[in-house]
Amino acid sequence: QRLDGPVRGNGKIIQELESIFRGAGWNVIKVIWAREWDDLLARDTDGVLLNKMADTLDGDYQRMAVSDGAYIREHFFGPDPRLRALVEHLSDDDLRKLRRGGHDYRKLYAAYAAAVAHTGAPTVILAKTIKGWTLGPGIEGRNVTHQAKKLTAEELRVFRDRLELPIPDEKLKEAPYYHPGPDSPEIRYMLERRRALGGSLPKRTYVPKPLPAPAGDAFAEFFAGSERPASTTMAYSRLIRNLVRDPQIGHRVVPIIPDEARTFGMDPLFREVGIYNPLGQRYTPVDAELLLAYIEKTDGQILEEGITEAGSIASFQAAGTAYATWSEPVIPFYTFYSMFGIQRTGDQVWAFGDARGRGFMMAATAGRTTLAGEGLQHTDGHSQVLATVIPNVRAYAPAFAYELAVIIREGIERMYGEQGEDVFYYVTIYNENWAQAPKPDGVEEGIIRGLYRFRQASGGTRRVQLLASGPILQQALAAQALLAERFDVAANVWSATSFQQLRNDALDAERWNRLHPDAEQRIPYVSQCLAPSEGPIVAATDYLKTLPDLIAPWVTRSYTVLGTDGF
């Protein structure tokens, strides 16, 4: 569609579409000409009319749609004497009434009947219509049709006459709705179809099917920590392997990857569960003898779509809404380069939220400084900010494997447990290696709500609070040691797993307080955490300063934000 003019003024879009669908193996039915053309086509014994139809461009067809019969006679039928003779018995008004096929209900019915009867391939119906049909000569077929917001009395009269509506002239000014009566065949048919389809008002119904929680040992190793440096991306890959092995929910886990499972350490899944391909694997892969061979299977669990984030997130949409569409909940984990997620397919992510999709978007190699060597296309300093605009996303930036495990465990329970909440998760994971700390006791609530004190300072005559997330938490820990050693400053280090969740909680508290002025006022969680502490507060992330700024209204003392603004 192109609102300002014809899509292919110099060509024929219906032919292009037919070639695409036929090339893909579809059955194509074209509804181009209405019944008024049937007699002319039957008398076109030498094919001159068919040739003229095939040679006329879309731009010319649009021109004739707004022209009178004399123009059509001169410019469409006139150049060839055989064509002119074909319509010599028709008046100019008759020529003006030669309709396009998409406006002929008999032709459309015949097309749909043929489509339903066809077997062996899907069918597409390409119907040619005129934009603004029946709305009068000032609107019908014009380039400005889309801007027309109101019909004049004369245009209403044309509309009434063209559709043969029994509305008297004196009522036209009111533009009344026409109703053929509750007992008319049309109304009875529509009501019958609405009852068969579930009622007059659309509603979303599905049968909830809560899933059991994964076994505890799927997460236990991450709570123990590891002195051996590892990235959270590698921890995530290990966690996915644990989940697909889970005896209760493993078969419902759907790993989705555009094209680089090996980059994320997910290639062991090739042999364990296989890559889905409806044809299986008819060839012998080049790495067939290797342990981590590329294996495609008709019952494979991995969806690897190739270098197409649009295609990958379409799979994410299908899997993430399967709980409602098919009453079969599956747990999609869409893993991608973070820069190629919301920035590249933001429309689809928004649609996923709007469709109440559930699942995990795992944004790997995240952060502005983690892949700087690969150029600006990988320096993601803003995806966490972009995620905050989607109302039902829960955005997290974990610094340790145990935080990641807590977030995913809670997410599975929140989305697929008894409560079945219509949310989805955006989780950034990182490329840098560092020692994975063991999970401290009692931090689960703080991880989920967005903030907890990771390491408390001792000694020092002055105090400061350091908030950090993701890989920058390591820099905060280094700063803690430096401040104590050189400046006699005791710095508490806080892990800020989600500035978005902190802000959402604060906004909820503010709204509740505003609506309940006489009740005990609620205190935002971020204020509960930071108010008892002492000294200025410094927040640092691998993202734009905008991210920690989300909580600025609720930080009541000196608050300095550090970030990675700029290229």
Buried (B, 14 or more C-beta within 10 A) or exposed (E): EEEEEBEBBEEBBBBEBBEEBEEEEBBBBBBBBBEBBEEBEEEBEEEBBEEBBEEBBBBBBBBBBBBEBEBBBEBBBBEBEEBBEBBEEBEBEBBBEBBBBBBBEEBBEBBBEEBEEEEEEEBBBBBBEBBBBBBBBBBBBBBEBEEBEEBEEEBBBBBBEBEEEEBEEEEBEEEEEEEEEEEEEEEEEEEEEEEEEEEEEEEEEBEEEEBEBBBEEBBEBBBEBBEEEBBBBBBBBBBBBBBBBBEEBBEBBBBBBBBBBEBBBBBBBBEBBBBBBEEBBEEEEEEEEEEEBBBBBEEBBBBBBEEEBEBBBBBBBBBBBBBBEEEEBBBBBBBBBBBBBBBBBBEBBBBBBEBBBBBBBBBBBBBBBBBEEEEEEBBBBBBBBBBBEBEBBBBBBBBBBBBBBBBBBBBBBBBBBEEBBBBBBBBBBBBBBBEBBBBBEEBBEBBBBBBBBBBEBEEBEEBBBBBBBBBBBBBBBEBBEEBBEEEEBBBBBBBBBBBBBBBBBBBEBBEEBEEEEEEEEBEBBBBBBBEEBEBBBBBBBBBBBBBBBBBEBBBEEEBEBBBBEEE
